[in-house]
Amino acid sequence: MKRNIMEYETVELDDERSCLVIIDQTLLPATTKLVELRTAQEIWDAIYLLKVRGAPAIGVTAAFGIYLLAKQIDTEDYDFFYREFVKEKNFLNSARPTAVNLSWALERMEGVCKANREKGVKEIKEELKKEAVAIKEEDIWVCRTIGEYGLSLLKPGDGILTHCNAGQLATSKYGTATAPIYLGQEKGYGFRVFADETRPLLQGARLTAYELYASGVDVTLICDNMSAMVMKNGWVNAVFVGCDRVAANGDTANKIGTSLVAVAAKQYHIPFYVCAPTSTIDLDTKTGADIQIEQRPEEEVTQMWYEERMAPKGVKVYNPAFDVTDNELITAIITEYGIAKAPFETAFQEIFQKKEEKGNR
């Protein structure tokens, strides 16, 4: 009997076999294939090629990945171990520049090395494993808590529009933007969800529609250029999206096309909510203009999903992976420590103060 996609772990550590196990999301929904990652190049490729994607899932992959690479460093000399650790960390960190969770998780793992330098290398490796497991467990808690805050903004029967995939396939469980949907499903809220296909990589069509449908959610797939129409028809009560980086002023970087959805939502007076774990909020980035936007290969636009090339050879292609939604278009940013509203600089101070009081990173 075929397993439901929701029964799989998005990212899983197999410590006994010294490998990281992921779902190859480039093959979904037609094929569910588990891939084992052991080398730095395999982990880097999986992140860059979007076999694993979504900011939280990338962070978990980075944490487990750097632990496995550290495990392979055969030495008892701390200085040598640390130098090799940093090399591997820097290599993994180069896979994708926009999602802050990649560097956040790797920095957190490096902090474990520094904090335990007086211990033996064997003990440091054990501490790294504990930290990686903690990052995954925290991700589950974060997503569910974001879902609870998000659900408080909705009522039974609401229509929800989402863009890209900020679902369970992008996290350890629940997702961020989909967490209110899944919690509402548990409570019988009967949400009607519209999922943008999300060109050019179709994460909405291949992943969001797939996992929501597999969970029994009333989901309708739409092309990206249909979002304004369903809003104008009165079918959408709220927009929920995830994000890969939040600037200090509340500007957010998310999958390309998100800012167009935000503009349409403002036009039709529909609240636009960004679901963002605090690990995604980068206070060192002042505005969205400071966020480095990843540029992807032109083949993703011209031929990736077609039996024959659909664009003339030689035509110029612009293929940014993300765009930035200005803070003035955002109704609120939902975190695991509360709902932030403009002015976001002040709201984030309160959010991080609450986080510090609870003793969490």
C-alpha positions in Angstrom: 0.0 0.0 0.0 1.4 3.4 -1.0 2.3 5.7 1.9 0.7 9.1 2.2 3.3 11.8 1.6 2.5 13.2 5.0 3.8 10.1 6.7 7.4 10.7 5.5 10.0 12.7 7.4 11.1 15.7 5.3 14.7 15.5 6.8 15.9 12.6 8.9 19.2 11.6 10.5 20.3 8.0 10.2 23.2 8.2 12.6 24.0 4.4 12.6 24.5 4.5 8.8 26.1 8.0 8.9 23.7 9.5 6.4 21.1 12.2 6.1 17.8 10.9 4.5 15.6 13.4 2.5 12.7 13.2 0.1 13.9 14.3 -3.4 11.3 17.0 -3.8 12.3 17.6 -7.5 10.5 14.3 -8.3 7.2 15.0 -6.5 4.4 14.4 -6.9 4.9 11.6 -9.4 7.7 9.8 -7.6 8.5 9.6 -3.9 12.2 8.8 -3.6 14.3 8.9 -0.5 17.9 10.0 -1.0 20.8 9.3 1.3 23.4 12.1 1.7 26.8 11.4 3.1 29.4 13.8 1.5 29.6 17.5 1.6 29.1 17.7 -2.1 25.9 15.5 -1.9 24.5 17.8 0.9 25.4 20.9 -1.0 23.9 19.6 -4.2 20.7 18.6 -2.5 20.2 22.1 -1.1 21.2 23.9 -4.3 19.2 21.7 -6.6 16.1 22.0 -4.4 15.9 18.3 -3.5 15.4 19.7 -0.1 14.0 23.3 0.1 12.1 25.6 2.4 14.0 27.8 4.9 13.4 25.6 8.0 14.1 22.3 6.3 17.3 23.8 4.8 18.3 24.8 8.4 17.6 21.3 9.7 19.5 19.7 6.8 22.5 22.0 7.4 22.6 21.1 11.1 22.4 17.3 10.5 24.8 17.7 7.5 27.5 19.5 9.3 27.3 17.1 12.2 27.8 14.1 9.8 30.7 15.9 8.2 32.2 16.7 11.6 31.8 13.0 12.5 34.1 12.1 9.6 37.0 14.4 10.8 39.4 11.8 12.2 41.5 13.6 14.8 41.7 14.3 18.5 43.3 17.7 18.0 40.8 20.5 18.6 42.5 23.1 16.4 42.7 20.8 13.4 39.2 19.6 14.0 37.9 23.2 14.2 39.7 24.3 11.0 38.2 21.4 9.1 34.8 22.0 10.6 34.9 25.7 9.4 35.9 24.6 5.9 32.9 22.3 5.6 30.6 24.8 7.2 31.6 27.6 4.7 31.1 25.2 1.8 27.6 24.2 2.8 26.8 27.9 3.5 27.5 28.8 -0.1 24.7 26.6 -1.4 22.0 29.2 -1.3 22.4 32.8 -0.3 18.9 34.1 0.4 17.5 31.8 3.0 18.9 32.9 6.4 18.2 29.6 8.1 21.1 28.0 6.3 23.7 30.3 7.8 21.7 30.5 11.1 21.9 26.8 11.7 25.5 26.5 10.7 26.5 29.4 13.0 24.6 27.7 15.8 26.5 24.5 15.2 29.8 26.3 15.1 28.9 27.9 18.4 28.7 24.4 19.9 32.3 23.7 18.8 33.5 26.9 20.4 31.6 26.5 23.6 33.0 23.0 24.1 36.5 23.4 23.0 37.9 22.3 26.4 36.2 18.9 25.9 37.6 16.1 23.7 36.7 16.0 20.0 34.6 12.9 20.6 32.5 14.8 23.2 32.2 17.8 20.8 30.8 15.5 18.1 28.1 14.2 20.6 27.2 17.8 21.5 26.9 18.6 17.8 24.4 15.7 17.4 22.4 16.9 20.3 22.2 20.4 18.9 21.1 19.2 15.5 18.4 17.1 17.0 17.3 20.1 19.1 17.1 22.3 16.0 14.7 19.8 14.4 12.6 19.4 17.5 12.4 23.2 17.9 11.3 23.5 14.3 8.3 21.3 15.0 7.4 23.4 18.1 7.9 26.7 16.2 5.7 25.6 13.3 2.8 24.5 15.5 3.0 27.6 17.6 3.0 29.8 14.5 -0.1 27.8 13.4 -1.9 28.5 16.6 -1.2 32.3 16.3 -2.3 32.2 12.7 -5.4 30.2 13.5 -6.5 33.0 15.9 -6.7 35.3 12.9 -9.2 33.1 11.0 -12.7 31.8 11.3 -14.3 28.5 10.1 -15.1 28.4 6.4 -12.5 31.1 5.5 -10.9 31.1 2.1 -7.1 31.2 2.2 -4.6 31.8 -0.6 -1.0 30.7 -0.3 2.1 31.0 -2.6 5.0 28.6 -3.1 5.3 25.8 -0.5 5.6 26.8 3.2 4.2 23.4 4.2 5.3 20.3 5.9 7.6 19.5 2.9 9.4 22.8 3.7 9.8 22.1 7.4 10.0 19.2 10.0 6.2 19.2 10.5 3.1 21.4 9.9 4.9 24.0 7.8 4.7 27.7 8.5 2.1 29.3 6.2 0.2 26.0 6.1 0.3 25.4 9.9 -2.9 27.3 10.5 -4.6 25.3 7.8 -3.5 22.0 9.3 -4.5 23.0 12.8 -7.9 24.2 11.4 -8.3 20.9 9.6 -7.9 19.1 13.0 -10.6 21.3 14.5 -13.0 20.9 11.5 -12.8 24.6 10.4 -13.4 23.6 6.7 -11.0 26.1 5.1 -11.1 26.6 1.3 -7.5 26.9 0.1 -6.2 28.3 -3.1 -2.6 27.4 -4.0 -0.7 29.4 -6.6 1.3 27.1 -8.9 4.4 29.2 -8.3 6.3 29.5 -11.5 8.9 28.6 -12.7 9.6 25.6 -10.3 5.9 24.9 -9.5 6.3 24.3 -5.8 2.7 25.3 -5.3 1.4 22.8 -7.9 3.8 20.0 -7.1 4.2 20.3 -3.4 1.5 22.5 -1.7 -1.4 21.2 -3.6 -0.1 17.7 -3.2 0.4 17.7 0.5 -2.9 19.6 1.3 -4.9 17.3 -1.0 -3.2 14.3 0.7 -4.3 15.7 4.1 -8.0 16.0 3.0 -7.9 19.8 2.8 -10.3 21.5 0.3 -7.6 22.9 -2.0 -7.9 24.4 -5.5 -4.8 24.9 -7.7 -4.6 28.2 -9.6 -2.0 29.6 -12.0 0.0 32.5 -10.6 -1.8 35.1 -12.7 -5.2 34.0 -11.3 -4.8 35.2 -7.8 -6.3 38.7 -8.3 -9.3 37.1 -9.9 -10.1 34.8 -7.0 -9.6 37.7 -4.6 -12.0 39.9 -6.7 -14.5 37.1 -6.6 -14.6 37.3 -2.8 -13.2 33.8 -2.4 -10.2 34.8 -0.3 -10.4 36.1 3.3 -6.6 36.0 4.0 -3.3 35.3 2.4 -0.7 33.3 4.3 2.9 32.9 2.9 6.2 31.9 4.3 9.5 33.6 3.8 13.2 33.0 3.6 14.5 36.2 5.2 12.9 39.1 7.1 14.8 42.4 7.2 14.8 44.5 10.4 12.2 46.9 8.9 9.8 44.1 8.1 10.6 43.7 4.4 10.4 40.0 3.5 12.1 37.9 0.8 10.0 34.9 -0.4 9.6 32.9 -3.5 9.3 35.0 -6.7 5.8 36.2 -7.2 5.0 36.8 -3.6 5.1 40.5 -3.9 2.5 40.5 -6.7 0.2 38.5 -4.4 0.7 41.2 -1.7 -0.1 44.0 -4.1 -3.3 42.3 -5.2 -4.3 41.6 -1.6 -3.9 45.3 -0.7 -6.0 46.2 -3.7 -8.8 44.0 -2.5 -8.4 44.8 1.2 -7.4 41.3 2.1 -5.0 40.8 5.0 -1.6 39.5 4.0 0.2 37.5 6.6 3.9 36.4 6.6 4.7 33.3 8.7 8.3 33.6 9.9 10.2 31.8 12.6 12.4 34.2 14.6 15.4 32.3 13.1 14.3 33.8 9.7 14.4 37.4 11.1 17.7 39.0 10.3 18.2 42.1 12.3 21.6 42.7 10.7 19.8 43.2 7.3 18.3 46.7 7.5 15.9 46.6 4.6 14.8 44.3 1.8 17.2 46.2 -0.5 20.1 44.6 1.4 18.9 41.0 0.8 21.0 39.1 -1.7 18.6 37.6 -4.2 19.6 34.2 -5.7 19.7 34.0 -9.5 18.7 30.6 -10.9 19.6 28.8 -14.2 17.7 30.0 -17.3 16.8 26.4 -18.1 14.2 26.4 -15.3 12.2 28.9 -17.3 12.9 27.8 -20.9 12.7 24.0 -20.9 12.7 22.3 -17.5 9.0 21.2 -17.5 8.7 20.7 -21.3 9.4 17.8 -23.7 10.6 20.4 -26.1 12.1 23.7 -25.4 9.3 26.3 -25.1 11.4 29.5 -25.7 13.7 30.5 -28.6 17.3 29.6 -28.2 19.5 32.5 -27.3 16.7 34.6 -25.8 17.8 36.4 -22.6 16.2 35.0 -19.3 15.9 36.7 -16.0 15.2 34.1 -13.3 15.4 35.4 -9.7 14.4 32.8 -7.1 12.9 35.4 -4.8 11.4 38.8 -4.6 11.0 41.3 -1.7 7.6 42.3 -0.3 7.7 45.8 1.1 6.6 46.0 4.7 3.8 48.4 3.9 2.1 45.6 2.1 2.3 43.2 5.1 -0.6 43.1 7.6 1.4 41.2 10.2 4.4 38.8 10.6 3.5 35.8 12.6 6.3 34.3 14.7 6.4 31.6 17.4 6.6 34.4 20.0 3.7 36.5 18.8 2.2 38.5 16.0 4.3 41.5 14.9 2.6 44.5 13.3 4.1 47.8 12.1 6.2 49.5 13.1 8.1 46.2 12.7 11.4 47.5 14.2 9.6 48.0 17.6 7.5 44.8 17.3 10.7 42.7 16.6 12.3 44.2 19.7 9.4 43.0 21.8 9.4 39.6 20.0 13.1 39.0 20.7 12.8 40.2 24.3 10.0 37.6 24.9 12.2 35.0 23.3 15.2 35.9 25.5 13.0 35.8 28.6 12.0 32.2 27.7 15.7 31.4 27.3 15.5 30.2 23.7 17.8 30.9 20.8 
